[in-house]
Amino acid sequence: MRNLTVVFDLDGTLVDTAPDLVGATNHALSDLGLPPVGADILRPWISFGAQRMIVEALLHSGEHLPPSEVDRLLALFLAYYEENIARESSAFPGVVTAIETLTAGGARLAVCTNKRESLSRSLLTALDLDRHFHGLAGRDTFPVCKPHPDHLLGAVRLAGGDPAHALMVGDSDVDIKTAKAAGVPVVAVSFGYTAIPVAELSPDRVIDHYDALIPAIRDLHAVPSRNPAP
């Protein structure tokens, strides 16, 4: 695995953030006197960002608000989430062992997420995961974000890696589309935040637990990038 850069999505891939993200969404809704929306309704929208979660929660509640009001609710969401970013969030089982094994084997690690960079750093620090990663690309790190391939390729370069020797781990259609657009093999976790089973999205491999990540990566490590960056 030496010379390989492994890039992870954050929410639903490295960390189970759903409880805190759903809590922040419902905190924003409470400002309108609306009842809480269940995690089963909101989980599939987590990969699309906080604003989309709010919009979908409002639609579920039968509310159609102007963009200015959605922006106000987003500000409430972000303020609350920043203060409660790791109240209930935790790394998925096996994450720490897997990333320590990758690092020990000479791999470089990065995070590529559509969560804002400052919030991503705060979350990783709160869970003592930040020390494992060589690069972090949030939704506001570059002019583009997932599913644009340059978001992923930029994360690889931030980690000091070579896009021709990279692999992505994600949980959603957004992650898989990003990896394919960048010409990077992708391993999908089956326990993340997607309404569509990831196996139906044609990733290169699917794993049900992080115990299976290292064998999957070893299996794919010899596969060259589909479209190596210049």
DONUGU-287217 format. One record per residue (C-alpha): x, y, z; residue in one letter. Coordinates in nm, 4 decimals, padded with zeros to 6 digits. Example, Ala and Ser with C-alpha at 12.3 -4.5 7.8 and 13.67 -1.06 7.14 Angstrom:
BEGIN
ATOM          x          y          z   rest
ATOM    01.2300   -00.4500    00.7800      A
ATOM    01.3670   -00.1060    00.7140      S
***
This chain:
BEGIN
ATOM          x          y          z   rest
ATOM    00.0000    00.0000    00.0000      M
ATOM    00.3033    00.2245   -00.0045      R
ATOM    00.2607    00.5295   -00.2325      N
ATOM   -00.1165    00.4872   -00.2233      L
ATOM   -00.3388    00.7766   -00.1161      T
ATOM   -00.6721    00.6750    00.0347      V
ATOM   -00.9347    00.9482    00.0398      V
ATOM   -01.2352    00.9128    00.2697      F
ATOM   -01.5693    01.0832    00.2658      D
ATOM   -01.6587    01.1997    00.6184      L
ATOM   -02.0312    01.1849    00.7050      D
ATOM   -02.1650    00.8332    00.6736      G
ATOM   -01.8244    00.6921    00.5817      T
ATOM   -01.5749    00.7674    00.8576      L
ATOM   -01.8160    00.9017    01.1169      V
ATOM   -02.1787    00.8350    01.2025      D
ATOM   -02.2810    01.1999    01.2235      T
ATOM   -02.6516    01.1463    01.1627      A
ATOM   -02.7649    01.1948    01.5245      P
ATOM   -02.6053    01.5389    01.5524      D
ATOM   -02.7006    01.6515    01.2008      L
ATOM   -03.0611    01.5455    01.2527      V
ATOM   -03.0556    01.7206    01.5891      G
ATOM   -02.9330    02.0429    01.4303      A
ATOM   -03.1983    02.0221    01.1596      T
ATOM   -03.4747    01.9771    01.4138      N
ATOM   -03.3331    02.2604    01.6230      H
ATOM   -03.3744    02.4883    01.3206      A
ATOM   -03.7278    02.3589    01.2576      L
ATOM   -03.8248    02.4262    01.6171      S
ATOM   -03.7793    02.7973    01.5516      D
ATOM   -04.0880    02.7692    01.3305      L
ATOM   -04.2747    02.5601    01.5851      G
ATOM   -04.2505    02.2534    01.3600      L
ATOM   -04.2325    01.8999    01.5046      P
ATOM   -03.9076    01.6997    01.4731      P
ATOM   -03.8426    01.5037    01.1552      V
ATOM   -03.7148    01.1504    01.2004      G
ATOM   -03.3660    01.0311    01.1161      A
ATOM   -03.5096    00.7806    00.8683      D
ATOM   -03.6399    01.0722    00.6598      I
ATOM   -03.3244    01.2862    00.6814      L
ATOM   -03.0388    01.0332    00.6588      R
ATOM   -03.0501    00.9973    00.2762      P
ATOM   -03.0040    01.3742    00.2377      W
ATOM   -02.6972    01.4112    00.4600      I
ATOM   -02.4559    01.3686    00.1688      S
ATOM   -02.6155    01.6707   -00.0017      F
ATOM   -02.5357    01.9116    00.2825      G
ATOM   -02.7119    02.1004    00.5592      A
ATOM   -02.9219    02.3241    00.3359      Q
ATOM   -03.0664    02.0257    00.1505      R
ATOM   -03.1484    01.8574    00.4818      M
ATOM   -03.3395    02.1663    00.5899      I
ATOM   -03.5266    02.1910    00.2596      V
ATOM   -03.6253    01.8236    00.2679      E
ATOM   -03.7317    01.8518    00.6322      A
ATOM   -03.9494    02.1493    00.5437      L
ATOM   -04.1055    01.9643    00.2515      L
ATOM   -04.1754    01.6675    00.4767      H
ATOM   -04.3468    01.9073    00.7159      S
ATOM   -04.5528    02.0578    00.4331      G
ATOM   -04.3685    02.3901    00.4389      E
ATOM   -04.2511    02.5858    00.1350      H
ATOM   -04.0367    02.8791    00.2423      L
ATOM   -03.8538    03.1471    00.0401      P
ATOM   -03.4748    03.1188    00.0030      P
ATOM   -03.4176    03.3978    00.2554      S
ATOM   -03.6007    03.2012    00.5235      E
ATOM   -03.4104    02.8822    00.4368      V
ATOM   -03.0873    03.0797    00.4727      D
ATOM   -03.2009    03.1986    00.8175      R
ATOM   -03.2730    02.8420    00.9235      L
ATOM   -02.9349    02.7337    00.7854      L
ATOM   -02.7640    02.9919    01.0067      A
ATOM   -02.9508    02.8515    01.3082      L
ATOM   -02.8507    02.5000    01.2048      F
ATOM   -02.4825    02.5877    01.1704      L
ATOM   -02.4605    02.7765    01.4990      A
ATOM   -02.6221    02.4890    01.6872      Y
ATOM   -02.4235    02.2203    01.5070      Y
ATOM   -02.0921    02.3909    01.5700      E
ATOM   -02.1647    02.3859    01.9435      E
ATOM   -02.2846    02.0244    01.9400      N
ATOM   -02.0732    01.8760    01.6626      I
ATOM   -01.9716    01.5572    01.8425      A
ATOM   -02.2372    01.5202    02.1098      R
ATOM   -02.3582    01.1887    01.9660      E
ATOM   -02.1358    01.1379    01.6610      S
ATOM   -01.8769    00.8606    01.6628      S
ATOM   -01.6411    00.6832    01.4265      A
ATOM   -01.7868    00.3729    01.2687      F
ATOM   -01.6672    00.0413    01.4160      P
ATOM   -01.3232   -00.0565    01.2890      G
ATOM   -01.2337    00.2865    01.1453      V
ATOM   -00.9370    00.3574    01.3714      V
ATOM   -00.7831    00.0125    01.3252      T
ATOM   -00.8226    00.0360    00.9475      A
ATOM   -00.6674    00.3807    00.9114      I
ATOM   -00.3824    00.2923    01.1470      E
ATOM   -00.3127   -00.0171    00.9361      T
ATOM   -00.3106    00.1927    00.6195      L
ATOM   -00.0723    00.4467    00.7692      T
ATOM    00.1576    00.1732    00.9001      A
ATOM    00.1657    00.0291    00.5488      G
ATOM    00.2863    00.3586    00.4034      G
ATOM   -00.0403    00.4966    00.2670      A
ATOM   -00.1281    00.8636    00.2859      R
ATOM   -00.4784    00.9519    00.4028      L
ATOM   -00.7098    01.2391    00.3156      A
ATOM   -01.0686    01.3473    00.3698      V
ATOM   -01.2878    01.4817    00.0891      C
ATOM   -01.6240    01.6005    00.2170      T
ATOM   -01.9067    01.8358    00.1278      N
ATOM   -01.9116    01.9489    00.4892      K
ATOM   -01.7529    02.2902    00.5426      R
ATOM   -01.3796    02.2645    00.6081      E
ATOM   -01.3905    02.4334    00.9502      S
ATOM   -01.6686    02.2042    01.0719      L
ATOM   -01.4873    01.9006    00.9329      S
ATOM   -01.1707    01.9907    01.1209      R
ATOM   -01.3667    02.0502    01.4398      S
ATOM   -01.5376    01.7122    01.4114      L
ATOM   -01.2179    01.5188    01.3372      L
ATOM   -01.0399    01.6947    01.6241      T
ATOM   -01.3234    01.6292    01.8681      A
ATOM   -01.3075    01.2579    01.7849      L
ATOM   -00.9240    01.2504    01.7883      D
ATOM   -00.9145    01.1454    01.4235      L
ATOM   -00.7429    01.4525    01.2782      D
ATOM   -00.3930    01.3224    01.3561      R
ATOM   -00.4361    01.0381    01.1070      H
ATOM   -00.4930    01.2518    00.7965      F
ATOM   -00.2445    01.4299    00.5732      H
ATOM   -00.5012    01.6423    00.3898      G
ATOM   -00.8581    01.7679    00.4230      L
ATOM   -01.0762    01.9167    00.1499      A
ATOM   -01.4130    02.0546    00.2592      G
ATOM   -01.6886    02.1923    00.0402      R
ATOM   -01.5352    02.5416    00.0624      D
ATOM   -01.1673    02.4465    00.0303      T
ATOM   -01.1678    02.4759   -00.3502      F
ATOM   -01.3930    02.6583   -00.5981      P
ATOM   -01.5623    02.3213   -00.6673      V
ATOM   -01.6919    02.0372   -00.4515      C
ATOM   -01.8170    01.6815   -00.5045      K
ATOM   -01.9275    01.5483   -00.7464      P
ATOM   -01.6718    01.7599   -00.9360      H
ATOM   -01.3602    01.5436   -00.9793      P
ATOM   -01.1232    01.8282   -00.8922      D
ATOM   -01.2454    01.8185   -00.5336      H
ATOM   -01.1194    01.4621   -00.4961      L
ATOM   -00.8031    01.5198   -00.6989      L
ATOM   -00.7300    01.8298   -00.4922      G
ATOM   -00.7667    01.6285   -00.1711      A
ATOM   -00.5134    01.3773   -00.3020      V
ATOM   -00.2659    01.6550   -00.3762      R
ATOM   -00.3221    01.8187   -00.0363      L
ATOM   -00.2134    01.4890    00.1166      A
ATOM    00.1013    01.4899   -00.0955      G
ATOM   -00.0262    01.2009   -00.3054      G
ATOM   -00.0417    01.1146   -00.6744      D
ATOM   -00.3919    01.0939   -00.8308      P
ATOM   -00.2669    00.8050   -01.0440      A
ATOM   -00.2195    00.6042   -00.7226      H
ATOM   -00.5300    00.6947   -00.5261      A
ATOM   -00.8468    00.5282   -00.4047      L
ATOM   -01.1662    00.6670   -00.2560      M
ATOM   -01.3886    00.5325    00.0210      V
ATOM   -01.7427    00.6692    00.0316      G
ATOM   -02.1038    00.5924    00.1080      D
ATOM   -02.3177    00.7640   -00.1538      S
ATOM   -02.3982    00.8230   -00.5168      D
ATOM   -02.2153    01.1564   -00.4883      V
ATOM   -01.8936    00.9850   -00.3769      D
ATOM   -01.9112    00.7165   -00.6430      I
ATOM   -01.9794    00.9682   -00.9208      K
ATOM   -01.6895    01.1822   -00.7986      T
ATOM   -01.4444    00.8925   -00.7966      A
ATOM   -01.5496    00.7725   -01.1393      K
ATOM   -01.5215    01.1224   -01.2836      A
ATOM   -01.1706    01.1484   -01.1379      A
ATOM   -01.0687    00.8062   -01.2687      G
ATOM   -01.0104    00.6769   -00.9154      V
ATOM   -01.1225    00.3328   -00.7891      P
ATOM   -01.3889    00.3532   -00.5197      V
ATOM   -01.4831    00.1333   -00.2258      V
ATOM   -01.8349    00.1940   -00.0945      A
ATOM   -01.9474    00.1252    00.2613      V
ATOM   -02.2944   -00.0264    00.2872      S
ATOM   -02.3837    00.1368    00.6199      F
ATOM   -02.3804    00.5038    00.5153      G
ATOM   -02.6345    00.7644    00.4156      Y
ATOM   -02.7968    00.6726    00.0886      T
ATOM   -03.1499    00.5770   -00.0052      A
ATOM   -03.0150    00.3571   -00.2865      I
ATOM   -02.8157    00.0464   -00.1899      P
ATOM   -02.4579    00.1281   -00.2845      V
ATOM   -02.4114   -00.2011   -00.4681      A
ATOM   -02.6633   -00.0695   -00.7246      E
ATOM   -02.4389    00.2325   -00.7881      L
ATOM   -02.1553    00.0184   -00.9279      S
ATOM   -01.8602    00.0997   -00.7026      P
ATOM   -01.5502   -00.1147   -00.7490      D
ATOM   -01.6052   -00.2862   -00.4137      R
ATOM   -01.8619   -00.2797   -00.1339      V
ATOM   -01.7761   -00.3461    00.2297      I
ATOM   -02.0134   -00.4044    00.5209      D
ATOM   -01.7580   -00.3361    00.7963      H
ATOM   -01.4189   -00.1690    00.8170      Y
ATOM   -01.2627   -00.5085    00.8857      D
ATOM   -01.3046   -00.5682    00.5134      A
ATOM   -01.1437   -00.2424    00.3966      L
ATOM   -00.7794   -00.3506    00.3899      I
ATOM   -00.8483   -00.6672    00.1851      P
ATOM   -01.0594   -00.4613   -00.0579      A
ATOM   -00.7843   -00.2014   -00.0976      I
ATOM   -00.5171   -00.4670   -00.1467      R
ATOM   -00.7374   -00.6201   -00.4140      D
ATOM   -00.7683   -00.2856   -00.5948      L
ATOM   -00.4229   -00.1419   -00.5274      H
ATOM   -00.2773   -00.2761   -00.8525      A
ATOM   -00.5587   -00.1218   -01.0581      V
ATOM   -00.4304    00.1970   -01.2277      P
ATOM   -00.6373    00.5148   -01.2428      S
ATOM   -00.8961    00.5012   -01.5175      R
ATOM   -00.8091    00.8521   -01.6280      N
ATOM   -00.4817    00.9611   -01.4659      P
ATOM   -00.4539    01.3329   -01.4101      A
ATOM   -00.1778    01.5091   -01.6056      P
***
